[in-house]
Amino acid sequence: MSTTTPLLQISGLTKAYPGVVANDDVSFDIGAGQIHALLGENGAGKSTLVKMIYGLVKPDRGDMRLRGNAYAPVQPSDARKSGIAMVFQHFSLFDALDVAENVALGMENPPPLRDLATRIRDVSEAYGLPLDPSRLVGELSAGERQRVEIIRCLLQDPKLLIMDEPTSVLTPQEVDILFRTLRKLSEEGTAILYISHKLEEIRSLCSEATILRGGQKVATCDPREKSARALAELMVGQLLTPPERAARATGDVVLQVDGLSLKSNNPFGTSLKDINFALRAGEVLGIAGVAGNGQDELLLVLSGELASPSDRVRLLGQPVGHLGPNGRRGLGLVAAPEERLGHAAAPDMSLTENAYLSGAGRKELVKNGFIDWGKSRDFAESVIARFDVRTPGPHVVARALSGGNLQKFVIGREIEQAPAVIIVNQPTWGVDASAAATIRQALLDLAAQGAGVVVISQDLDELLEVADSFAALNEGRLSAPRPARGLTVDQIGLMMGGAHDLHAPEGADA
């Protein structure tokens, strides 16, 4: 529902940083009980805008009014006291504390931890996102960390809930549960400012959308009255062309995994159990799974961050279980993990330095024992240019990039190394429709050039778009890969839940 008096009025907000104007005279209103979408490309200014609303950033100009009164939060605690909560895309959690302790830190007046743990269990179960309050956050998967953020906010009974890409790591069934909850909150009068790059999701959930482009507001509309294509055109200023799927033949096996079982190095992780698959040159293998079912462990063992019995993993016919990441990179296998900031990229190092860390060997960035910084910078600049990474330059540190732009850099850095095999986990998490299409097309181009590609993703539309074959992880077990053609989103969602014996629908092409 909505009211004639806005809950939050935003008038002329402007914020500039050296080399870029993040927000330029942005104005719009959010009504009580309204589910309001905030759309835009990566770098359009969405993150800066919500940080100003939440008290993390001070605007250079402009003002806000909350319930008709002047609103200028100096810090997030001011926002929370005013009834504004936020689910961050980059998790604001302390690894060394457990779930209940992290939730308590986000509350102004938390109850005793024992009572809070009970509330966390009750609310998380009701939302279909179960959490153990006693688990250390450092041991949680990215999907489970997102659950902590969502539950922490909902426990605060907010009047405005800001959600930044909340469904990125949820199955379709979990998204349905979350949407039912958000609609109920809306009916009860809670406003929701919803950031997502999933345009069909926006059309299903939101009653109004504000679109940013280049830091400026370019439109406000009812997304239910627009097609996803029309929304995308408003965001990017041009029509998006879906990536072409060129017919191609697969070649020899480039990555073979036989009977791989491995205990997780994380006491709260998921051990791998009898993993088997053969990836061929030119093939894209899509692997789905609900967060915490072994995706991280699978990437770690395939990339070489976790050692395995040598004969269980073969790369180009050669046993590599004993080799670490650099050894496997030298043979042609590269990987991009799910956690981009801290795992895929060193937060306080420049993009040039991060390019060197990954590409030193394959891009020959060392000369006579010394780092060739000029060549490393050129490598970083080539990634920035090809993948349209919005940044003042390669000297910028990784943590200064928006989540989507850092994702484009991380994935692009690996693709630019022309690998024989590439393994990516959540390759388009948090990027806009245009960037997602670019990343997916680049992966398909690699496959067309003869590379083997493994895409681990919880975006089922993505898997259906790029995968030649499909498998699902559940409790550390991988279903037998099967042709992706003819599979439906519902079938894949069920397989992610452990129903691995589904048959293709009658009449579907195999």
C-alpha positions as CSV (number, residue, x, y, z in Angstrom):
1,M,0.0,0.0,0.0
2,S,1.1,3.6,-0.3
3,T,0.0,6.9,1.2
4,T,-0.2,10.5,-0.1
5,T,2.4,11.6,2.4
6,P,5.8,10.1,1.6
7,L,7.7,8.2,4.2
8,L,11.1,9.4,2.8
9,Q,11.6,12.5,0.6
10,I,14.9,12.8,-1.2
11,S,15.6,16.2,-2.7
12,G,18.6,17.1,-4.9
13,L,21.1,14.7,-3.3
14,T,24.6,15.2,-4.8
15,K,27.8,13.5,-4.0
16,A,31.1,13.8,-5.8
17,Y,34.4,11.9,-5.5
18,P,37.7,12.7,-7.2
19,G,37.2,12.0,-10.8
20,V,33.5,11.0,-10.7
21,V,30.1,12.5,-9.7
22,A,28.4,9.5,-8.0
23,N,25.0,11.3,-7.6
24,D,23.9,14.4,-9.4
25,D,20.8,16.2,-8.1
26,V,18.8,13.0,-7.4
27,S,15.2,13.5,-6.1
28,F,12.4,11.0,-5.5
29,D,9.9,9.9,-2.8
30,I,9.2,6.5,-1.1
31,G,5.8,6.0,0.4
32,A,5.0,4.1,3.5
33,G,4.4,0.5,2.6
34,Q,5.7,0.9,-0.9
35,I,8.1,-1.6,-2.5
36,H,10.3,0.8,-4.5
37,A,13.0,-0.4,-6.9
38,L,16.2,1.4,-7.4
39,L,17.7,0.5,-10.8
40,G,20.8,1.3,-12.7
41,E,24.0,0.0,-14.2
42,N,27.0,-0.8,-12.1
43,G,28.5,2.6,-11.3
44,A,25.1,4.4,-11.8
45,G,25.2,5.7,-8.2
46,K,22.8,3.3,-6.4
47,S,25.3,2.3,-3.7
48,T,26.3,5.9,-2.9
49,L,22.6,7.0,-2.7
50,V,21.6,4.3,-0.2
51,K,24.8,5.0,1.8
52,M,23.6,8.6,2.2
53,I,20.2,7.4,3.3
54,Y,21.8,5.0,5.8
55,G,24.2,7.5,7.2
56,L,27.4,6.0,5.8
57,V,28.1,8.9,3.4
58,K,27.4,12.6,3.9
59,P,25.9,14.3,0.8
60,D,27.6,17.4,-0.7
61,R,24.2,19.0,-1.4
62,G,20.6,18.2,-1.1
63,D,18.4,17.1,1.8
64,M,16.1,14.3,3.0
65,R,12.9,14.4,5.1
66,L,11.6,11.3,7.0
67,R,7.9,11.4,8.0
68,G,8.0,15.1,7.1
69,N,10.9,16.0,9.4
70,A,14.4,16.9,8.5
71,Y,16.6,13.7,8.2
72,A,20.4,13.9,8.1
73,P,21.9,10.8,9.7
74,V,25.6,11.2,10.7
75,Q,26.1,7.5,11.2
76,P,24.2,4.2,10.7
77,S,23.1,4.1,14.3
78,D,21.1,7.4,13.6
79,A,19.4,5.7,10.7
80,R,18.5,2.6,12.7
81,K,17.1,4.8,15.5
82,S,15.0,6.4,12.9
83,G,13.6,3.1,11.7
84,I,15.8,2.5,8.7
85,A,17.6,-0.9,8.2
86,M,19.8,-2.1,5.4
87,V,20.8,-5.5,4.0
88,F,24.2,-5.0,2.5
89,Q,25.5,-6.5,-0.7
90,H,29.0,-6.7,0.9
91,F,28.4,-8.2,4.3
92,S,29.0,-6.1,7.3
93,L,29.8,-9.0,9.7
94,F,32.6,-10.0,12.0
95,D,34.1,-13.4,11.2
96,A,35.3,-14.1,14.7
97,L,31.8,-13.7,16.3
98,D,28.9,-16.1,16.0
99,V,25.5,-15.3,14.3
100,A,23.7,-14.1,17.4
101,E,26.6,-11.8,18.4
102,N,26.7,-10.3,15.0
103,V,22.9,-9.7,15.0
104,A,23.2,-8.1,18.5
105,L,25.8,-5.7,17.2
106,G,23.3,-4.4,14.6
107,M,20.6,-3.7,17.2
108,E,20.4,-0.6,19.4
109,N,19.1,-2.4,22.4
110,P,19.6,-6.2,21.9
111,P,18.0,-8.7,24.3
112,P,20.1,-11.2,26.2
113,L,21.9,-13.5,23.7
114,R,19.9,-16.6,24.8
115,D,16.6,-14.8,24.1
116,L,18.0,-13.4,20.8
117,A,19.1,-16.8,19.7
118,T,15.6,-18.1,20.1
119,R,14.2,-15.2,18.1
120,I,16.8,-15.8,15.4
121,R,15.8,-19.4,15.1
122,D,12.1,-18.6,15.1
123,V,12.3,-15.8,12.5
124,S,14.8,-17.5,10.2
125,E,12.6,-20.7,10.2
126,A,9.5,-18.6,9.4
127,Y,11.3,-17.0,6.5
128,G,12.6,-20.3,5.2
129,L,16.2,-19.3,5.7
130,P,17.4,-21.4,8.6
131,L,20.3,-20.2,10.7
132,D,22.1,-21.7,13.7
133,P,22.7,-18.7,16.0
134,S,25.8,-20.4,17.6
135,R,27.8,-20.8,14.3
136,L,30.8,-18.6,13.7
137,V,30.2,-16.2,10.8
138,G,33.7,-16.9,9.5
139,E,32.6,-20.4,8.8
140,L,29.5,-19.5,6.9
141,S,29.1,-19.6,3.1
142,A,28.2,-16.4,1.3
143,G,24.6,-17.4,1.0
144,E,24.4,-18.1,4.8
145,R,26.0,-14.7,5.5
146,Q,23.3,-13.0,3.4
147,R,20.7,-14.8,5.6
148,V,22.3,-13.2,8.7
149,E,22.0,-9.8,7.1
150,I,18.3,-10.3,6.2
151,I,17.3,-11.7,9.6
152,R,19.3,-9.0,11.5
153,C,17.3,-6.3,9.7
154,L,13.9,-7.9,10.1
155,L,14.4,-8.3,13.9
156,Q,14.6,-4.5,14.1
157,D,11.0,-4.0,12.9
158,P,12.1,-1.3,10.4
159,K,9.9,1.3,8.8
160,L,12.1,1.4,5.8
161,L,14.1,-1.6,4.7
162,I,16.9,-1.2,2.1
163,M,17.7,-4.4,0.4
164,D,20.7,-4.7,-2.0
165,E,20.6,-7.8,-4.2
166,P,19.0,-10.0,-1.5
167,T,18.1,-12.9,-3.7
168,S,21.4,-13.5,-5.4
169,V,22.1,-16.7,-3.5
170,L,18.6,-18.1,-3.1
171,T,16.7,-20.8,-5.1
172,P,13.4,-19.9,-6.8
173,Q,11.6,-21.6,-3.9
174,E,13.4,-19.5,-1.4
175,V,12.8,-16.3,-3.4
176,D,9.1,-17.1,-3.4
177,I,9.2,-17.3,0.4
178,L,11.2,-14.1,0.7
179,F,8.8,-12.2,-1.6
180,R,5.7,-13.4,0.4
181,T,7.4,-12.0,3.5
182,L,8.2,-8.7,1.8
183,R,4.7,-8.3,0.6
184,K,3.4,-8.9,4.1
185,L,5.8,-6.3,5.5
186,S,4.5,-3.9,2.8
187,E,0.9,-4.6,3.8
188,E,1.8,-3.8,7.4
189,G,3.3,-0.4,6.4
190,T,7.0,-1.1,6.0
191,A,8.5,0.6,3.0
192,I,11.2,-1.4,1.1
193,L,13.8,0.2,-1.2
194,Y,14.8,-2.7,-3.3
195,I,18.0,-2.9,-5.4
196,S,18.3,-5.8,-7.9
197,H,19.6,-6.4,-11.4
198,K,16.9,-9.1,-11.9
199,L,14.4,-7.2,-13.9
200,E,11.6,-9.8,-13.9
201,E,12.0,-9.9,-10.2
202,I,11.5,-6.1,-10.0
203,R,8.4,-6.4,-12.3
204,S,6.9,-9.1,-10.0
205,L,7.6,-7.4,-6.7
206,C,7.8,-3.6,-7.0
207,S,5.1,-1.0,-7.6
208,E,7.4,1.9,-8.5
209,A,11.0,2.1,-9.8
210,T,13.5,5.0,-9.9
211,I,16.2,4.5,-12.6
212,L,19.7,6.1,-12.3
213,R,22.1,6.5,-15.2
214,G,25.5,8.1,-14.8
215,G,24.5,9.4,-11.3
216,Q,21.4,11.1,-12.5
217,K,17.7,10.1,-12.2
218,V,16.5,9.4,-15.7
219,A,13.0,8.0,-15.0
220,T,10.4,7.0,-12.4
221,C,7.9,4.4,-13.5
222,D,5.7,1.5,-12.6
223,P,7.8,-1.5,-13.5
224,R,4.7,-3.7,-13.8
225,E,3.8,-1.6,-16.8
226,K,7.2,-2.0,-18.5
227,S,8.8,-5.0,-20.1
228,A,12.2,-6.2,-18.8
229,R,13.7,-5.0,-22.1
230,A,12.2,-1.5,-21.7
231,L,13.6,-1.3,-18.1
232,A,17.0,-2.4,-19.4
233,E,16.9,0.2,-22.1
234,L,16.2,3.0,-19.5
235,M,19.1,1.8,-17.4
236,V,21.8,1.6,-20.2
237,G,20.4,4.0,-22.8
238,Q,20.5,1.4,-25.5
239,L,18.9,-1.9,-26.4
240,L,20.4,-5.0,-25.0
241,T,21.1,-7.8,-27.5
242,P,21.0,-11.3,-25.9
243,P,24.3,-13.2,-26.4
244,E,24.4,-15.4,-29.4
245,R,24.7,-19.1,-28.8
246,A,27.0,-20.4,-31.6
247,A,26.8,-24.1,-32.4
248,R,30.0,-25.8,-31.5
249,A,31.4,-29.3,-31.2
250,T,33.2,-30.5,-28.0
251,G,36.6,-32.0,-28.1
252,D,38.7,-34.1,-25.8
253,V,38.3,-34.3,-22.0
254,V,40.3,-31.4,-20.4
255,L,39.3,-31.9,-16.8
256,Q,38.4,-35.3,-15.3
257,V,37.3,-35.8,-11.7
258,D,36.9,-39.5,-10.6
259,G,35.5,-40.6,-7.2
260,L,36.7,-37.4,-5.4
261,S,35.8,-37.4,-1.7
262,L,37.3,-34.8,0.5
263,K,36.7,-33.6,4.1
264,S,36.0,-29.9,4.2
265,N,38.7,-27.8,5.8
266,N,35.9,-25.8,7.4
267,P,34.5,-27.5,10.6
268,F,31.1,-26.1,9.6
269,G,31.6,-26.7,5.8
270,T,30.3,-29.5,3.6
271,S,32.6,-32.4,2.7
272,L,32.6,-33.6,-0.9
273,K,31.3,-37.1,-1.5
274,D,32.2,-39.2,-4.6
275,I,32.3,-36.3,-7.1
276,N,32.5,-37.5,-10.7
277,F,32.5,-35.6,-14.0
278,A,34.4,-35.2,-17.3
279,L,34.6,-31.7,-18.9
280,R,35.4,-31.5,-22.6
281,A,37.1,-28.8,-24.6
282,G,34.4,-26.4,-25.7
283,E,31.8,-27.5,-23.1
284,V,30.1,-25.4,-20.5
285,L,29.2,-27.4,-17.4
286,G,26.6,-25.6,-15.2
287,I,26.6,-26.6,-11.5
288,A,23.7,-25.4,-9.3
289,G,23.3,-25.8,-5.5
290,V,21.7,-24.0,-2.5
291,A,24.4,-22.1,-0.6
292,G,26.4,-24.3,1.7
293,N,26.1,-27.5,-0.2
294,G,29.8,-27.8,-1.2
295,Q,30.2,-25.1,-3.9
296,D,33.1,-23.4,-2.1
297,E,34.8,-26.7,-1.4
298,L,34.4,-27.8,-5.0
299,L,36.0,-24.7,-6.3
300,L,38.8,-24.9,-3.8
301,V,39.7,-28.4,-4.7
302,L,39.5,-27.9,-8.4
303,S,41.6,-24.6,-8.3
304,G,44.3,-26.2,-6.1
305,E,43.6,-24.3,-2.9
306,L,42.8,-27.6,-1.3
307,A,44.9,-30.6,-2.1
308,S,43.4,-33.9,-3.1
309,P,44.6,-37.4,-4.0
310,S,46.7,-36.8,-7.1
311,D,44.9,-39.3,-9.3
312,R,41.3,-38.0,-8.5
313,V,41.7,-34.8,-10.5
314,R,43.3,-34.8,-14.0
315,L,44.0,-31.7,-16.1
316,L,44.7,-32.3,-19.8
317,G,45.3,-35.9,-18.9
318,Q,47.8,-35.1,-16.2
319,P,47.2,-35.8,-12.4
320,V,47.2,-32.5,-10.6
321,G,45.7,-33.2,-7.2
322,H,49.0,-32.5,-5.6
323,L,49.5,-29.1,-7.4
324,G,48.6,-25.8,-5.9
325,P,46.9,-22.9,-7.7
326,N,50.0,-21.6,-9.4
327,G,51.0,-25.0,-10.6
328,R,47.5,-25.5,-12.1
329,R,47.5,-22.0,-13.6
330,G,50.7,-22.9,-15.3
331,L,49.0,-25.8,-17.0
332,G,46.0,-23.7,-18.0
333,L,43.4,-23.9,-15.2
334,V,42.2,-20.6,-13.7
335,A,39.4,-19.9,-11.2
336,A,37.3,-17.1,-9.8
337,P,35.8,-17.7,-6.3
338,E,32.5,-16.4,-5.1
339,E,33.9,-14.0,-2.5
340,R,35.3,-11.3,-4.6
341,L,36.6,-8.9,-1.9
342,G,39.2,-10.7,0.3
343,H,39.4,-14.0,-1.7
344,A,39.3,-13.1,-5.4
345,A,40.9,-9.6,-4.8
346,A,43.1,-8.1,-2.1
347,P,41.0,-5.1,-0.8
348,D,43.8,-2.6,-0.2
349,M,45.9,-3.4,-3.3
350,S,45.4,-1.6,-6.6
351,L,43.8,-3.1,-9.6
352,T,47.3,-3.3,-11.2
353,E,48.6,-5.3,-8.2
354,N,45.5,-7.5,-8.2
355,A,46.0,-8.2,-11.9
356,Y,49.6,-9.2,-11.2
357,L,48.7,-11.6,-8.3
358,S,46.6,-13.7,-10.7
359,G,48.3,-13.2,-14.0
360,A,52.0,-13.2,-13.1
361,G,52.7,-16.5,-14.8
362,R,50.2,-16.7,-17.7
363,K,50.7,-13.1,-18.7
364,E,54.5,-13.1,-18.1
365,L,54.5,-10.2,-15.7
366,V,57.9,-11.0,-14.2
367,K,61.1,-10.1,-16.1
368,N,64.6,-11.2,-14.8
369,G,63.1,-11.9,-11.4
370,F,61.5,-8.4,-11.1
371,I,57.8,-7.5,-11.4
372,D,57.1,-5.7,-14.7
373,W,54.8,-3.1,-13.4
374,G,54.3,-1.5,-16.8
375,K,53.1,-4.8,-18.3
376,S,51.0,-5.4,-15.2
377,R,49.3,-2.1,-15.6
378,D,48.7,-2.8,-19.3
379,F,47.0,-6.1,-18.3
380,A,44.8,-4.3,-15.7
381,E,43.9,-1.6,-18.3
382,S,43.0,-4.3,-20.9
383,V,40.6,-5.9,-18.4
384,I,39.1,-2.5,-17.4
385,A,38.5,-1.6,-21.1
386,R,37.1,-5.0,-22.3
387,F,34.7,-5.4,-19.4
388,D,33.8,-1.8,-19.0
389,V,35.0,-1.6,-15.4
390,R,33.9,1.8,-14.1
391,T,36.9,3.2,-12.3
392,P,39.2,6.2,-12.6
393,G,42.1,3.9,-13.4
394,P,44.2,0.8,-12.5
395,H,45.8,2.7,-9.6
396,V,42.5,2.5,-7.6
397,V,42.4,0.0,-4.8
398,A,39.9,-3.0,-5.1
399,R,37.7,-2.0,-2.2
400,A,37.0,1.4,-3.8
401,L,35.0,-0.3,-6.6
402,S,31.3,-1.0,-6.5
403,G,30.5,-4.7,-6.1
404,G,29.5,-5.1,-9.7
405,N,32.5,-3.4,-11.1
406,L,34.9,-5.4,-8.9
407,Q,33.1,-8.6,-10.1
408,K,33.6,-7.5,-13.7
409,F,37.3,-7.0,-13.0
410,V,37.8,-10.3,-11.2
411,I,36.0,-12.4,-13.9
412,G,37.6,-10.4,-16.7
413,R,41.1,-10.9,-15.3
414,E,40.7,-14.7,-15.5
415,I,39.1,-14.7,-18.9
416,E,41.9,-12.5,-20.3
417,Q,44.4,-15.2,-19.5
418,A,43.1,-17.5,-22.3
419,P,42.9,-20.6,-20.1
420,A,42.3,-24.2,-21.1
421,V,39.9,-24.5,-18.2
422,I,38.1,-21.8,-16.2
423,I,36.0,-22.4,-13.1
424,V,33.8,-19.6,-11.8
425,N,31.5,-19.4,-8.8
426,Q,28.6,-16.9,-9.1
427,P,30.1,-15.1,-12.1
428,T,27.4,-12.4,-12.4
429,W,26.4,-11.9,-8.8
430,G,25.5,-8.3,-8.3
431,V,26.2,-7.0,-11.8
432,D,23.7,-5.3,-14.1
433,A,22.0,-6.9,-17.0
434,S,24.4,-5.4,-19.6
435,A,27.5,-6.5,-17.6
436,A,26.0,-10.0,-17.0
437,A,25.4,-10.4,-20.7
438,T,29.1,-9.3,-21.4
439,I,30.4,-11.8,-18.8
440,R,28.3,-14.7,-20.1
441,Q,29.2,-14.0,-23.7
442,A,32.9,-13.9,-22.8
443,L,32.5,-17.3,-21.1
444,L,30.7,-18.7,-24.2
445,D,33.4,-17.2,-26.4
446,L,36.1,-19.0,-24.4
447,A,34.2,-22.2,-24.9
448,A,33.9,-21.5,-28.6
449,Q,37.7,-21.2,-28.7
450,G,38.0,-24.6,-27.1
451,A,38.2,-23.9,-23.4
452,G,36.4,-26.1,-20.9
453,V,34.1,-23.9,-18.7
454,V,32.6,-24.8,-15.3
455,V,30.0,-22.3,-14.1
456,I,28.9,-22.7,-10.4
457,S,25.8,-20.5,-10.0
458,Q,22.6,-20.1,-8.1
459,D,21.1,-18.0,-10.9
460,L,19.1,-20.6,-12.7
461,D,18.3,-18.5,-15.7
462,E,22.1,-18.0,-16.1
463,L,22.7,-21.7,-16.1
464,L,20.0,-22.4,-18.6
465,E,21.4,-19.6,-20.8
466,V,25.1,-20.7,-20.9
467,A,25.3,-24.4,-19.9
468,D,25.6,-27.4,-22.4
469,S,25.4,-29.8,-19.5
470,F,24.0,-29.5,-16.0
471,A,24.6,-31.0,-12.5
472,A,23.4,-30.1,-9.0
473,L,25.3,-30.1,-5.7
474,N,23.4,-31.3,-2.6
475,E,25.1,-32.0,0.7
476,G,28.4,-32.5,-1.1
477,R,27.1,-34.9,-3.7
478,L,27.0,-34.0,-7.4
479,S,24.3,-35.4,-9.6
480,A,25.4,-37.1,-12.8
481,P,25.7,-34.3,-15.5
482,R,22.9,-34.3,-18.0
483,P,22.1,-32.2,-21.1
484,A,20.9,-28.8,-20.1
485,R,18.6,-28.4,-23.0
486,G,15.0,-29.2,-22.1
487,L,15.5,-28.6,-18.3
488,T,13.1,-26.1,-16.7
489,V,13.9,-23.7,-13.8
490,D,11.5,-25.7,-11.6
491,Q,13.3,-28.9,-12.3
492,I,16.7,-27.4,-11.6
493,G,15.4,-25.9,-8.3
494,L,14.2,-29.3,-7.2
495,M,17.5,-30.9,-8.1
496,M,19.3,-28.3,-6.0
497,G,17.1,-29.6,-3.1
498,G,18.3,-33.1,-3.7
499,A,15.8,-34.5,-6.2
500,H,18.5,-35.8,-8.6
501,D,16.4,-38.5,-10.3
502,L,14.1,-36.1,-12.3
503,H,13.4,-37.0,-15.9
504,A,13.3,-34.6,-18.8
505,P,9.7,-33.5,-19.7
506,E,8.0,-35.4,-22.5
507,G,8.8,-34.0,-25.9
508,A,11.8,-32.1,-24.6
509,D,14.9,-32.2,-26.7
510,A,17.7,-34.2,-25.1
